[in-house]
Amino acid sequence: MSDKNIVSIEDRIPKLKQARKKKANRRLIFYLSIFFILIAVIIYLQSPWSEVRSIEVNGNVFLTDEYIIDESGLTEGMNIWSLNGSSVASDMEENPVIEQASINRRFPSTVLIEVEEQSVLGYVQDGRAFYPVLADGQVIQQNARASIGNAPLISDFNESQLTELAAEMEGVRPSIFNMISEIERKEPEEDVDTTLITLYMSDGFLVEGNVDQVLDKLDYYPSIVSQLEEDDKGIIHMGVGIYFESFEKDEMEEVDIEDEIEEINEEVNEENENTGNE
């Protein structure tokens, strides 16, 4: 029988006790860490450090920061972790001006409200103030920022006429819309139920006619202008036919656009493809 190192049970007991003690100490440290972390979380949630100290607004063009904050229902001093961001955003989107909203927390005590508003159709003037007209025709007179953007001035329209104008403007290409500097409603010469408009274009021409006929044919505007003399300036009448009236001449010149319709349609289709519209 070969000699072997034999460790008696008496020698092993101290080592086993030491190993068990280390394991117990590690377990105790783990539980104590969890305990103190929970205590720290509770203290943090009950302390001013968990309160909302500032509310920021981003993305608004027309509505004031104060109005959007008021619409959100958020207030400084509330617990930053108790707010339900998705619920607040959903409630804000019921506002007809706000297309989309989102609520985000910024550690340690800031809440960011991000909004996307309706697109602007133009502006109406009241005294020295300018108020935005949104894509659905509604005018934002209260809680609006005191600024005017790159959109046409709209004048002499009542509420129902603005709604009609907004509906008709939906089909106008952005590239053409951006050329309009002012939209003015004209009183018809006879007592008829129609809305006559004059468009003041950025290149110096005026476009006149019934609102639906003008805006239906407005995509042809660049082609019409290209057929006129370079120095010509005047009124382009858009109705059943299209006529040009020079500011310097009394006569009217009929403008034939039949040959250009196919080319314009191709341009419209190309622009829709570039912008992702069907």
N, C-alpha and C positions, 0 to 999 in steps of 0.2 A: 504494500500500500504506500503510494507516494505521499510526501509531506505536502500539506496545503495550509494556506493562511486561513486560520479559523478566527472569525470575529464573534466574540461572545455577545449574547443578547444584552448584557449589561453595558457593553461598549456602544451598541447601536442605539439604545434608548435616548441618550442625550441628543444625538443627531436627529432622530425622529421628532423629538420634542422641539428642537430648534427649527426644523423645516415646517412643522405645523404652526409654530408661532409666527414665522414669516408669512405663511399663507393667510393666517388670521389677520395679521397686521395689514396686509395688502387689501384684504376684503373690507376691513374697517376703514381704511383710507378711501377706498372706492365709495362706500356708502356715505361716508362723511362728505366727500366731494359732491356727490349727488345732492345731499341734504343742503349744503351751503349754496350750491348753484340754484336750487329751488328757492331758498331764502332770498338770494340776490335777485332772482327774477321777480319774486313777490314784492320786494322792496322797490325795485325799478318800476314795476307797474303801478305802485301806489305813490311814487314820487313824481315831482314836477318834470323829471327827465323824460317821462313817457307821454307828456302832454304835447299837443300840437302848438308850436310856437310861431310858425309862419305858414301862410297859404299862398302859393304862387299860381298864376294863370298863364297858360301858353297857348298860342294858336288863334286867339280871338282877334278879329279885325274890326268888327262893328260894335259888339257889346263891350261894356266897360268891365274891368276886372272886378269891381265891387258888385256889379249885378250878377256876374257868373258865380262869385263866391256865395252870394246870398241865395242863388238858385240851387247851389249844391247842398245847402244846409250845414256845411262844415263851419266850425268856429274854433278860434284859438282857445286852448285850454282843455279841449276834449282829448280823450285818450287816443293816441295815434293808432293803437292796435285794436281798438273797439269798432272803428269805422268799417263798413262793408263797401269797399270800393266799387264793385260791380253793381250793387243795388243803387248807390248814389249816381253812378254814370247812367244807369237805365232811367232813373227818374229825370235826370237832366235832359235826356234825349227826347222826352215828351214835349219839351219846349220847341215850338215850330222853327225857331231860328237855328237851333243847335242840331246839326246832322249827326255828329258822333262826339262822345265824351269818354274820357278815361281818368281814373284816379290812381296816382302812384305815391308811395311813401318814399321819402328821402331821409335816410338816417342822419341825425338822430331824431329830429323833431319837425320836419318840413313835409307838407303835403303838396303835390303838384297836380293841378287840374289842367288837362289838355283837352281842347275842344276843336271841333271843325264846324264852321258855320256854313249856312247856305251861301251859294255864290251870289254876287251882287248883279242886279240888272242895271242899276244906275243910281242917280241921286236926285232928290227933289229939294228945292230951295224954299225956305220960309224965313223971310227977312235976311239976316246975315248967316243963318244956320243952314247947313246942308245935312239931309237925312238920307240914309241908304234905303234903296228899294231892292228887296231881295228877289230871288228867282221866281217866287210864287206871287209876286206883286205886292206883298205887304211892306208897309213903310215902318221903319224902326225910328220912332220919334222919341221914345223914352229909353233911357239907359244906353244910348248910343254914344260912341266916341265922337269927339268933335274933329273929324278929319274927312277928307274927300279923296277917294282913290281914283284909279285910272278907269273910269266908267262914264258913260254919257250923262249929261244933265237932262232930266225929264221934266217937262213943264206943261201945265194946263190939263192934267189928267185927274179925274176923280178916282175914287177907290175902285169902282167896277171897271173903269176903263184901264186902270193899271193892271188889273187881273187879266183882262183881255189881251193887253199888250204883252204881258209876261208869257201867256200861253202861246202867242204867235211868235215870240222871240226864241222859243225853244228850238226851232228849226234853222236858225241862222248860224252859219259857220263862225267859229271863234275869230278867224282871220278877217272876216267881214265885220263882225261885231266890234272889233277893236278899232275899226276905221270910223265909227260913229262917235261924234263929239257931243251931239245934242239931239234929243227927240222932242219935238213940239207938236202938240195937238192943235188942229185948226177947226174952227167952227164951219160946218158945211153951209154952202150958200143957200140951200133949200132945207126945209124942215124934214130931213130924212134920218132914219136910224142907222147912221154909219159913223165911223171914226176915221177922220182924215188926219194924216200925220205929215210932218216935214222932218226929214233927217238931215242934219248938218254933218257933212262928211269931212274928215280931216284933210282931204286934198282940195277942198274949196268948192265942191259941188253940193247942191241940194237935191234931195230925192223926195218927191211928193206923191201922194195917192192914198187910197183906202188902206187901212192898216194891214188887212189880211193880204191884199194884192201886192203891196209893197214888200212885205216881209217874205212873201212866197217867191218873189222874183229877185230878191236882193242878192242871191248867189251869183246872178249874172252881172252884177255891178262892175267888176273889173273889166269884163268883156265889152260892156257898153262904153265905158270911159275910154277904152283903147281905140274905139272907132271915131272918137271925137278929135278935133284939132287940138294940138298941144296947148295952145293959148286960150282955148275955149273954156269959159266958166259959165255955169248957169244951172237951170233946174231940170232934172231928169224926172219926167212924169211917168209913173208906173201904174197902169191900169189894165184894161183889156189889151191895149197896145202900149208901146213905150215910145215917148217923145222927148226930145231935148229942146229946151227953151233957153236961148242964150241971154245973158244979162245985157248984152249990147245990141241985140236984135229983137225986133218985134215978132218975127216969124218963128214957127216951130218946125223942127226937123224930126221926121220919124226915124227911129233907130231900129234897124232890122237885126235881130239876134238869133234868128233861126239857125244860121250856119254855125253859131258858136255854142248852141245848147249841148251838143254831144261832147264838145271839148270841156265845157264847164262840168258836165256830169262826170267825166273822167277825173277832173281835178278834185271834185267832191269825194269820189270813191277813193282816190289816192290819199286824200287828207284823212278820211275816216280810217283807212288802214294804218296810217302813221300814228294816229291817236288811239287806236285800238277799238274804235266804234264800228258797229255793224251798220 
